[in-house]
Amino acid sequence: MIIPELLTGTFQERPNRFTVKFNMGNETELAHLRDPGRLTELLLPGVELLLRPAQNAANRKTKYDVLAVLHEGRWVLINSGFHSDIAADLIESGLMDEFTGYSIEKREYTYGDSRLDFLLANAKTNEKLLLEVKGCTLVEKRHAKFPDAPTLRGKRHLEELIKAKQEGYNSAVLFLIMRNDASIFSPNWEMDPEFSNTLKIARDEGVDVIAYSFEILLKEAYLEIKPLKPVEVKI
């Protein structure tokens, strides 16, 4: 995936969950942050941000969107608005055995009381697969962990995947690790034991738990997001 129209700024503070204050040249500006996580290890005063002009600025209080943050010499994508397209590219790439034979039938598929990211279909076997996608930015000593803040919504999605598996669907949760330094992935038991235990139950019930890492590369005029490797999952 390629993201053009890049701008750079220096992070000052996060006044609320979805707003970042940053410096651009001699000006102080506000940007929209589309990531529900705490990001406390990433958003430190003075770190460099990648941004782009808002796509619908006329209807917005902020003129910019945050794309990524520079952390220990590497770019980390912190904009969840790209997760669906990144996952779609990965599904269609042929890189993952778990999705061999499947194509995307519908995005934002309503199942039970939740809206899951994808309904996949296998034309040869007539099987259906429900897929939920989560973005992961927290990595400590090469150990990726999700979530970095409690998520009742994430727990509910897992419960729907378990139900779907019991009702005859294939189902999976895909964790997109939006940085290049992870060797293993685990649920964040300390941060959210309920989500973590539900993920364990899901895998025990046959839900595929998949993690994949990415290179976030800054070129002269654009940001490139490249699939890197599958990451071992340890519950």
Backbone as CSV, one residue per row, in Angstrom:
resi,resn,N_x,N_y,N_z,CA_x,CA_y,CA_z,C_x,C_y,C_z
1,MET,0.840,-1.192,0.000,0.000,0.000,0.000,0.879,1.247,0.000
2,ILE,0.464,2.253,-0.766,1.171,3.516,-0.876,0.274,4.629,-0.336
3,ILE,0.824,5.493,0.532,0.097,6.651,1.046,0.873,7.908,0.657
4,PRO,0.322,8.747,-0.217,1.017,9.971,-0.644,0.661,11.172,0.245
5,GLU,1.046,12.359,-0.203,0.707,13.644,0.438,1.218,13.728,1.869
6,LEU,2.473,13.368,2.083,3.009,13.317,3.437,3.414,14.692,3.948
7,LEU,3.217,14.874,5.242,3.701,16.030,5.973,4.375,15.535,7.245
8,THR,5.262,16.331,7.797,5.905,15.944,9.051,5.609,16.984,10.121
9,GLY,5.590,16.514,11.367,5.378,17.401,12.498,6.007,16.804,13.743
10,THR,6.003,17.583,14.797,6.574,17.147,16.065,5.473,17.085,17.119
11,PHE,5.316,15.925,17.728,4.240,15.711,18.701,4.449,16.562,19.944
12,GLN,3.341,17.197,20.389,3.349,17.936,21.654,2.577,17.199,22.732
13,GLU,1.283,16.981,22.458,0.434,16.340,23.459,-0.816,15.775,22.795
14,ARG,-1.535,14.989,23.567,-2.782,14.380,23.110,-3.908,14.888,24.006
15,PRO,-4.573,15.980,23.617,-5.591,16.574,24.477,-6.755,15.636,24.782
16,ASN,-7.093,14.783,23.836,-8.122,13.781,24.073,-7.821,12.564,23.203
17,ARG,-8.680,11.582,23.283,-8.413,10.293,22.649,-8.156,10.400,21.148
18,PHE,-8.848,11.323,20.485,-8.799,11.375,19.025,-8.115,12.624,18.480
19,THR,-7.426,13.366,19.328,-6.809,14.611,18.894,-5.353,14.675,19.334
20,VAL,-4.508,15.119,18.428,-3.086,15.318,18.703,-2.744,16.787,18.440
21,LYS,-1.973,17.376,19.333,-1.427,18.710,19.109,0.034,18.544,18.699
22,PHE,0.423,19.224,17.614,1.778,19.056,17.111,2.301,20.363,16.541
23,ASN,3.603,20.426,16.391,4.253,21.580,15.766,4.575,21.262,14.317
24,MET,4.300,22.227,13.449,4.691,22.140,12.049,5.358,23.457,11.696
25,GLY,6.682,23.435,11.580,7.405,24.683,11.425,7.243,25.515,12.682
26,ASN,6.805,26.758,12.506,6.591,27.643,13.650,5.144,27.657,14.131
27,GLU,4.325,26.794,13.540,2.899,26.785,13.869,2.550,25.582,14.741
28,THR,1.554,25.763,15.602,0.982,24.657,16.379,-0.361,24.294,15.767
29,GLU,-0.538,23.018,15.453,-1.741,22.555,14.767,-2.364,21.389,15.521
30,LEU,-3.604,21.059,15.129,-4.304,19.892,15.664,-4.526,18.890,14.544
31,ALA,-4.452,17.603,14.894,-4.685,16.536,13.920,-5.583,15.480,14.541
32,HIS,-6.320,14.806,13.687,-7.162,13.691,14.118,-6.318,12.434,14.242
33,LEU,-6.476,11.727,15.357,-5.778,10.465,15.599,-6.789,9.338,15.579
34,ARG,-6.704,8.504,14.554,-7.668,7.411,14.416,-7.029,6.121,14.944
35,ASP,-6.919,6.043,16.249,-6.411,4.838,16.906,-6.943,4.848,18.333
36,PRO,-7.682,3.807,18.743,-8.292,3.813,20.078,-7.327,3.448,21.198
37,GLY,-6.099,3.040,20.860,-5.161,2.606,21.884,-4.599,3.758,22.691
38,ARG,-3.901,3.412,23.766,-3.294,4.441,24.621,-2.012,4.999,24.003
39,LEU,-1.222,4.153,23.362,-0.020,4.579,22.630,0.967,5.339,23.508
40,THR,0.966,5.062,24.807,1.785,5.855,25.717,3.273,5.666,25.488
41,GLU,3.669,4.498,24.977,5.096,4.261,24.722,5.548,4.870,23.403
42,LEU,4.597,5.303,22.577,4.908,5.858,21.254,4.801,7.374,21.219
43,LEU,3.720,7.907,21.778,3.455,9.345,21.677,4.111,10.068,22.844
44,LEU,5.400,10.321,22.676,6.195,11.033,23.667,6.490,12.438,23.145
45,PRO,6.524,13.430,24.010,6.793,14.802,23.551,8.076,14.884,22.732
46,GLY,7.963,15.520,21.565,9.124,15.723,20.712,9.332,14.684,19.634
47,VAL,8.546,13.578,19.634,8.754,12.560,18.600,8.187,13.058,17.272
48,GLU,8.731,12.512,16.185,8.328,12.922,14.845,7.074,12.178,14.406
49,LEU,6.167,12.909,13.790,4.933,12.345,13.254,4.917,12.468,11.739
50,LEU,4.272,11.508,11.090,3.879,11.652,9.692,2.388,11.929,9.652
51,LEU,2.008,12.899,8.838,0.618,13.311,8.728,0.271,13.521,7.262
52,ARG,-1.006,13.728,7.011,-1.433,14.158,5.676,-2.637,15.078,5.838
53,PRO,-2.901,15.932,4.838,-4.084,16.785,4.920,-5.350,15.945,5.030
54,ALA,-6.307,16.407,5.820,-7.571,15.702,5.972,-8.276,15.577,4.636
55,GLN,-8.858,14.407,4.384,-9.529,14.165,3.111,-10.878,14.880,3.015
56,ASN,-11.485,15.185,4.171,-12.788,15.876,4.181,-12.714,17.068,5.125
57,ALA,-11.736,17.932,4.869,-11.420,19.024,5.798,-12.602,19.968,6.041
58,ALA,-13.475,20.112,5.066,-14.585,21.056,5.216,-15.523,20.658,6.347
59,ASN,-15.567,19.372,6.654,-16.481,18.881,7.687,-15.757,18.539,8.989
60,ARG,-14.545,19.043,9.137,-13.706,18.646,10.265,-13.238,19.839,11.079
61,LYS,-12.977,19.602,12.359,-12.360,20.616,13.212,-10.843,20.593,13.076
62,THR,-10.295,19.472,12.612,-8.850,19.343,12.435,-8.525,19.255,10.947
63,LYS,-7.407,19.850,10.552,-7.034,19.917,9.135,-6.141,18.759,8.702
64,TYR,-5.707,17.932,9.660,-4.726,16.899,9.348,-5.120,15.569,9.995
65,ASP,-4.577,14.500,9.429,-4.697,13.156,10.004,-3.305,12.639,10.347
66,VAL,-3.181,12.012,11.511,-1.929,11.373,11.883,-1.828,10.021,11.176
67,LEU,-0.671,9.749,10.583,-0.432,8.461,9.925,0.466,7.558,10.751
68,ALA,1.622,8.070,11.165,2.631,7.218,11.797,3.478,8.043,12.748
69,VAL,4.184,7.328,13.630,5.082,7.957,14.589,6.438,7.262,14.500
70,LEU,7.504,8.033,14.654,8.854,7.472,14.637,9.220,7.022,16.051
71,HIS,9.518,5.732,16.190,9.810,5.156,17.504,11.082,4.329,17.416
72,GLU,12.110,4.766,18.119,13.386,4.053,18.159,13.903,3.745,16.757
73,GLY,13.785,4.732,15.882,14.335,4.611,14.543,13.457,3.909,13.528
74,ARG,12.260,3.513,13.911,11.356,2.844,12.961,9.994,3.527,12.975
75,TRP,9.341,3.504,11.817,8.004,4.071,11.719,6.969,3.044,12.150
76,VAL,5.992,3.512,12.912,4.889,2.672,13.381,3.591,3.317,12.904
77,LEU,2.790,2.575,12.153,1.511,3.100,11.673,0.521,3.158,12.829
78,ILE,-0.068,4.325,13.058,-1.039,4.487,14.146,-2.341,5.084,13.609
79,ASN,-2.750,4.620,12.455,-4.005,5.055,11.858,-4.804,3.825,11.466
80,SER,-5.836,3.517,12.251,-6.611,2.292,12.024,-7.482,2.377,10.781
81,GLY,-7.591,3.565,10.190,-8.395,3.694,8.980,-7.858,2.916,7.792
82,PHE,-6.598,2.497,7.858,-6.003,1.738,6.763,-6.051,0.224,6.975
83,HIS,-6.475,-0.218,8.144,-6.371,-1.641,8.472,-7.157,-2.532,7.515
84,SER,-8.359,-2.103,7.152,-9.191,-2.939,6.289,-8.549,-3.142,4.920
85,ASP,-8.021,-2.063,4.341,-7.380,-2.178,3.029,-6.078,-2.979,3.112
86,ILE,-5.328,-2.806,4.199,-4.099,-3.586,4.379,-4.436,-5.062,4.485
87,ALA,-5.469,-5.387,5.261,-5.881,-6.782,5.402,-6.367,-7.350,4.068
88,ALA,-7.127,-6.560,3.318,-7.626,-7.024,2.017,-6.465,-7.351,1.084
89,ASP,-5.463,-6.486,1.046,-4.286,-6.756,0.213,-3.590,-8.034,0.648
90,LEU,-3.503,-8.250,1.968,-2.842,-9.447,2.484,-3.629,-10.702,2.135
91,ILE,-4.949,-10.650,2.267,-5.796,-11.800,1.922,-5.610,-12.177,0.458
92,GLU,-5.565,-11.174,-0.402,-5.504,-11.417,-1.844,-4.083,-11.670,-2.353
93,SER,-3.093,-11.509,-1.485,-1.693,-11.628,-1.908,-1.243,-13.071,-2.140
94,GLY,-1.938,-14.031,-1.522,-1.491,-15.412,-1.595,-0.374,-15.748,-0.626
95,LEU,-0.004,-14.809,0.253,1.084,-15.036,1.191,0.672,-15.900,2.382
96,MET,-0.619,-16.014,2.626,-1.084,-16.675,3.847,-1.864,-17.934,3.531
97,ASP,-1.382,-19.049,4.056,-2.045,-20.331,3.821,-3.462,-20.345,4.377
98,GLU,-3.687,-19.618,5.461,-5.009,-19.630,6.103,-6.111,-19.127,5.173
99,PHE,-5.751,-18.313,4.173,-6.753,-17.729,3.281,-6.681,-18.282,1.865
100,THR,-5.944,-19.359,1.674,-5.840,-19.963,0.349,-7.219,-20.396,-0.153
101,GLY,-7.561,-19.984,-1.340,-8.850,-20.342,-1.934,-9.975,-19.390,-1.613
102,TYR,-9.753,-18.481,-0.682,-10.806,-17.547,-0.283,-10.688,-16.220,-1.026
103,SER,-11.827,-15.613,-1.243,-11.883,-14.248,-1.767,-12.843,-13.453,-0.896
104,ILE,-12.765,-12.145,-1.010,-13.602,-11.286,-0.175,-15.001,-11.207,-0.775
105,GLU,-15.982,-11.667,-0.018,-17.382,-11.574,-0.463,-18.022,-10.274,0.016
106,LYS,-17.713,-9.871,1.237,-18.319,-8.639,1.764,-17.443,-8.077,2.879
107,ARG,-17.304,-6.765,2.869,-16.676,-6.080,3.994,-17.765,-5.596,4.958
108,GLU,-17.381,-5.386,6.195,-18.308,-4.900,7.221,-19.561,-5.785,7.249
109,TYR,-19.355,-7.045,7.570,-20.429,-8.043,7.538,-21.076,-8.143,8.918
110,THR,-22.386,-7.968,8.959,-23.107,-8.041,10.226,-23.386,-9.496,10.579
111,TYR,-22.929,-9.869,11.764,-23.171,-11.225,12.268,-23.505,-11.107,13.751
112,GLY,-24.649,-11.653,14.144,-25.074,-11.526,15.531,-25.262,-10.064,15.887
113,ASP,-24.640,-9.642,16.975,-24.754,-8.261,17.424,-23.547,-7.418,17.036
114,SER,-22.718,-7.933,16.142,-21.483,-7.231,15.788,-21.365,-7.072,14.275
115,ARG,-20.549,-6.123,13.895,-20.166,-5.962,12.495,-18.704,-6.375,12.380
116,LEU,-18.463,-7.493,11.713,-17.120,-8.019,11.551,-16.514,-7.496,10.251
117,ASP,-15.195,-7.502,10.174,-14.522,-6.816,9.073,-14.744,-7.468,7.715
118,PHE,-14.735,-8.805,7.659,-14.835,-9.475,6.358,-15.670,-10.749,6.443
119,LEU,-16.408,-10.998,5.386,-16.932,-12.323,5.073,-16.188,-12.803,3.841
120,LEU,-15.460,-13.921,3.988,-14.722,-14.514,2.878,-15.464,-15.744,2.380
121,ALA,-15.276,-16.063,1.105,-15.945,-17.220,0.509,-14.950,-18.021,-0.312
122,ASN,-15.080,-19.335,-0.250,-14.266,-20.255,-1.043,-15.160,-20.868,-2.111
123,ALA,-14.949,-20.490,-3.359,-15.823,-20.929,-4.449,-15.737,-22.440,-4.684
124,LYS,-14.588,-23.031,-4.412,-14.417,-24.466,-4.659,-15.087,-25.321,-3.596
125,THR,-14.989,-24.892,-2.347,-15.518,-25.715,-1.249,-16.856,-25.216,-0.718
126,ASN,-17.278,-24.023,-1.186,-18.490,-23.371,-0.686,-18.420,-23.022,0.799
127,GLU,-17.215,-22.963,1.345,-17.058,-22.592,2.748,-17.055,-21.075,2.889
128,LYS,-17.520,-20.629,4.051,-17.492,-19.212,4.405,-16.553,-19.027,5.594
129,LEU,-15.895,-17.877,5.630,-14.992,-17.568,6.724,-15.255,-16.142,7.198
130,LEU,-15.521,-16.003,8.496,-15.686,-14.689,9.096,-14.353,-14.247,9.674
131,LEU,-13.951,-13.016,9.350,-12.638,-12.524,9.750,-12.768,-11.168,10.425
132,GLU,-12.178,-11.060,11.600,-12.055,-9.778,12.288,-10.589,-9.373,12.289
133,VAL,-10.335,-8.075,12.074,-8.972,-7.554,11.957,-8.708,-6.579,13.096
134,LYS,-7.556,-6.717,13.735,-7.140,-5.817,14.805,-5.737,-5.303,14.504
135,GLY,-5.512,-4.031,14.787,-4.183,-3.454,14.609,-3.414,-3.454,15.914
136,CYS,-2.152,-3.835,15.853,-1.303,-3.938,17.037,-0.086,-3.023,16.862
137,THR,0.160,-2.156,17.853,1.318,-1.256,17.791,2.270,-1.441,18.962
138,LEU,1.856,-2.175,19.996,2.671,-2.336,21.194,3.618,-3.521,21.036
139,VAL,4.918,-3.249,21.069,5.941,-4.294,21.021,6.973,-3.989,22.104
140,GLU,7.200,-4.964,22.986,8.190,-4.835,24.058,9.196,-5.969,23.935
141,LYS,10.443,-5.616,23.667,11.507,-6.612,23.515,11.111,-7.692,22.511
142,ARG,10.644,-7.229,21.357,10.260,-8.063,20.207,8.985,-8.874,20.466
143,HIS,8.270,-8.568,21.536,7.048,-9.272,21.904,5.857,-8.352,21.663
144,ALA,5.082,-8.630,20.617,3.887,-7.845,20.307,2.746,-8.257,21.225
145,LYS,1.980,-7.249,21.690,0.872,-7.514,22.602,-0.346,-6.689,22.206
146,PHE,-1.500,-7.310,22.333,-2.769,-6.622,22.068,-3.771,-7.061,23.130
147,PRO,-4.562,-6.103,23.646,-4.616,-4.679,23.341,-3.703,-3.864,24.260
148,ASP,-3.572,-2.569,23.953,-2.831,-1.704,24.868,-3.780,-0.854,25.712
149,ALA,-5.091,-1.153,25.589,-6.124,-0.567,26.439,-7.283,-1.560,26.476
150,PRO,-8.020,-1.656,27.584,-9.136,-2.608,27.653,-10.126,-2.398,26.509
151,THR,-10.635,-3.503,25.958,-11.528,-3.416,24.802,-12.700,-4.383,24.932
152,LEU,-13.822,-3.877,25.409,-15.032,-4.698,25.470,-15.523,-5.040,24.063
153,ARG,-15.348,-4.101,23.138,-15.755,-4.335,21.746,-14.955,-5.474,21.150
154,GLY,-13.644,-5.499,21.409,-12.820,-6.587,20.907,-13.223,-7.927,21.477
155,LYS,-13.549,-7.954,22.751,-14.019,-9.190,23.385,-15.312,-9.670,22.741
156,ARG,-16.223,-8.736,22.463,-17.488,-9.106,21.832,-17.267,-9.685,20.436
157,HIS,-16.331,-9.112,19.687,-16.022,-9.655,18.365,-15.540,-11.100,18.460
158,LEU,-14.684,-11.376,19.437,-14.193,-12.750,19.615,-15.343,-13.697,19.958
159,GLU,-16.255,-13.249,20.789,-17.401,-14.086,21.154,-18.257,-14.407,19.938
160,GLU,-18.405,-13.440,19.034,-19.152,-13.696,17.796,-18.412,-14.699,16.909
161,LEU,-17.085,-14.615,16.854,-16.310,-15.574,16.061,-16.436,-16.980,16.623
162,ILE,-16.448,-17.100,17.941,-16.645,-18.410,18.578,-18.021,-18.962,18.212
163,LYS,-19.025,-18.117,18.307,-20.390,-18.534,17.952,-20.461,-18.963,16.492
164,ALA,-19.817,-18.190,15.613,-19.829,-18.518,14.188,-19.169,-19.879,13.938
165,LYS,-18.073,-20.132,14.617,-17.394,-21.418,14.465,-18.303,-22.557,14.899
166,GLN,-19.015,-22.366,15.981,-19.934,-23.395,16.481,-21.118,-23.607,15.540
167,GLU,-21.427,-22.587,14.730,-22.564,-22.681,13.807,-22.146,-23.084,12.399
168,GLY,-20.878,-23.475,12.234,-20.464,-24.046,10.963,-19.624,-23.184,10.067
169,TYR,-19.418,-21.925,10.435,-18.496,-21.074,9.676,-17.049,-21.422,10.059
170,ASN,-16.134,-21.143,9.152,-14.754,-20.963,9.568,-14.635,-19.536,10.092
171,SER,-13.753,-19.323,11.037,-13.604,-17.969,11.559,-12.170,-17.742,11.997
172,ALA,-11.765,-16.463,11.952,-10.381,-16.120,12.268,-10.308,-14.677,12.746
173,VAL,-9.269,-14.410,13.550,-8.929,-13.038,13.913,-7.493,-12.796,13.463
174,LEU,-7.301,-11.687,12.771,-6.002,-11.347,12.199,-5.459,-10.097,12.885
175,PHE,-4.304,-10.225,13.521,-3.652,-9.095,14.164,-2.582,-8.541,13.229
176,LEU,-2.777,-7.304,12.810,-1.816,-6.620,11.954,-0.830,-5.879,12.849
177,ILE,0.408,-6.342,12.894,1.433,-5.693,13.708,2.091,-4.624,12.842
178,MET,1.799,-3.363,13.154,2.126,-2.279,12.239,3.520,-1.710,12.494
179,ARG,4.490,-2.625,12.614,5.897,-2.291,12.777,6.703,-3.558,12.493
180,ASN,8.032,-3.428,12.409,8.830,-4.527,11.861,9.662,-5.295,12.885
181,ASP,9.436,-5.074,14.185,10.355,-5.617,15.182,9.752,-6.691,16.084
182,ALA,8.667,-7.337,15.664,8.023,-8.355,16.501,8.449,-9.761,16.083
183,SER,8.757,-10.587,17.074,9.088,-11.995,16.826,7.974,-12.929,17.282
184,ILE,7.244,-12.538,18.328,6.098,-13.318,18.796,4.949,-12.371,19.118
185,PHE,3.743,-12.935,19.170,2.550,-12.170,19.507,1.795,-12.893,20.615
186,SER,1.289,-12.123,21.566,0.452,-12.669,22.624,-0.642,-11.662,22.980
187,PRO,-1.741,-12.146,23.537,-2.691,-11.205,24.130,-2.039,-10.526,25.331
188,ASN,-2.487,-9.325,25.624,-1.928,-8.540,26.722,-2.703,-8.862,28.004
189,TRP,-2.276,-9.936,28.670,-2.994,-10.425,29.849,-3.060,-9.372,30.950
190,GLU,-1.997,-8.643,31.157,-1.979,-7.655,32.229,-2.938,-6.508,31.953
191,MET,-3.012,-6.068,30.718,-3.868,-4.936,30.373,-5.343,-5.323,30.330
192,ASP,-5.653,-6.484,29.736,-7.050,-6.865,29.542,-7.191,-8.380,29.675
193,PRO,-7.281,-8.893,30.903,-7.388,-10.344,31.092,-8.655,-10.949,30.488
194,GLU,-9.752,-10.173,30.420,-10.996,-10.716,29.857,-10.851,-10.945,28.356
195,PHE,-10.318,-9.963,27.646,-10.071,-10.156,26.212,-9.101,-11.317,26.004
196,SER,-8.037,-11.356,26.791,-7.000,-12.375,26.620,-7.567,-13.768,26.851
197,ASN,-8.379,-13.925,27.885,-8.972,-15.236,28.147,-9.949,-15.626,27.047
198,THR,-10.685,-14.646,26.523,-11.618,-14.934,25.424,-10.856,-15.344,24.166
199,LEU,-9.692,-14.747,23.935,-8.872,-15.149,22.785,-8.385,-16.589,22.954
200,LYS,-8.013,-16.951,24.170,-7.605,-18.335,24.438,-8.755,-19.297,24.167
201,ILE,-9.940,-18.940,24.647,-11.119,-19.791,24.411,-11.392,-19.905,22.914
202,ALA,-11.280,-18.778,22.216,-11.533,-18.788,20.770,-10.597,-19.761,20.069
203,ARG,-9.312,-19.702,20.369,-8.390,-20.625,19.714,-8.694,-22.062,20.088
204,ASP,-9.048,-22.311,21.343,-9.408,-23.662,21.774,-10.639,-24.173,21.038
205,GLU,-11.526,-23.247,20.636,-12.750,-23.613,19.924,-12.535,-23.736,18.413
206,GLY,-11.322,-23.479,17.941,-11.021,-23.651,16.529,-10.965,-22.382,15.716
207,VAL,-11.089,-21.212,16.371,-10.922,-19.946,15.663,-9.427,-19.750,15.374
208,ASP,-9.087,-19.473,14.129,-7.689,-19.216,13.776,-7.252,-17.876,14.361
209,VAL,-6.123,-17.871,15.044,-5.540,-16.646,15.585,-4.232,-16.413,14.831
210,ILE,-4.204,-15.331,14.053,-3.108,-15.087,13.107,-2.498,-13.723,13.398
211,ALA,-1.180,-13.653,13.312,-0.489,-12.362,13.453,0.480,-12.200,12.295
212,TYR,0.549,-10.986,11.762,1.416,-10.703,10.620,2.024,-9.320,10.812
213,SER,3.319,-9.196,10.548,3.991,-7.911,10.742,4.275,-7.231,9.406
214,PHE,4.546,-5.924,9.487,4.697,-5.095,8.295,5.901,-4.167,8.426
215,GLU,6.477,-3.842,7.267,7.472,-2.778,7.156,6.738,-1.487,6.831
216,ILE,7.044,-0.429,7.569,6.493,0.890,7.294,7.661,1.746,6.798
217,LEU,7.703,2.008,5.509,8.872,2.606,4.880,8.549,4.013,4.388
218,LEU,9.373,4.963,4.805,9.209,6.337,4.350,10.076,6.561,3.126
219,LYS,9.442,6.825,1.995,10.134,7.185,0.762,10.134,8.709,0.624
220,GLU,10.653,9.209,-0.488,10.734,10.666,-0.653,9.358,11.326,-0.670
221,ALA,8.418,10.712,-1.365,7.132,11.377,-1.557,5.953,10.561,-1.038
222,TYR,6.212,9.434,-0.394,5.091,8.610,0.042,5.523,7.652,1.151
223,LEU,4.508,7.080,1.799,4.709,6.038,2.802,4.316,4.712,2.186
224,GLU,5.174,3.712,2.320,4.890,2.386,1.775,4.717,1.392,2.920
225,ILE,3.631,0.626,2.863,3.348,-0.397,3.871,3.474,-1.756,3.190
226,LYS,4.481,-2.531,3.611,4.800,-3.787,2.947,4.640,-4.966,3.922
227,PRO,3.977,-6.059,3.499,3.942,-7.256,4.333,5.364,-7.744,4.619
228,LEU,5.631,-8.113,5.858,6.953,-8.562,6.239,6.983,-10.068,6.501
229,LYS,6.248,-10.543,7.517,6.310,-11.965,7.850,5.190,-12.328,8.808
230,PRO,4.789,-13.619,8.800,3.899,-14.087,9.855,4.652,-14.116,11.176
231,VAL,3.946,-13.874,12.265,4.546,-13.831,13.598,3.928,-14.936,14.446
232,GLU,4.773,-15.671,15.154,4.305,-16.780,15.990,3.361,-16.287,17.071
233,VAL,2.242,-16.993,17.254,1.255,-16.632,18.263,1.435,-17.539,19.479
234,LYS,1.590,-16.918,20.645,1.664,-17.648,21.911,0.600,-17.083,22.845
235,ILE,-0.392,-17.897,23.106,-1.477,-17.434,23.978,-1.055,-17.536,25.443
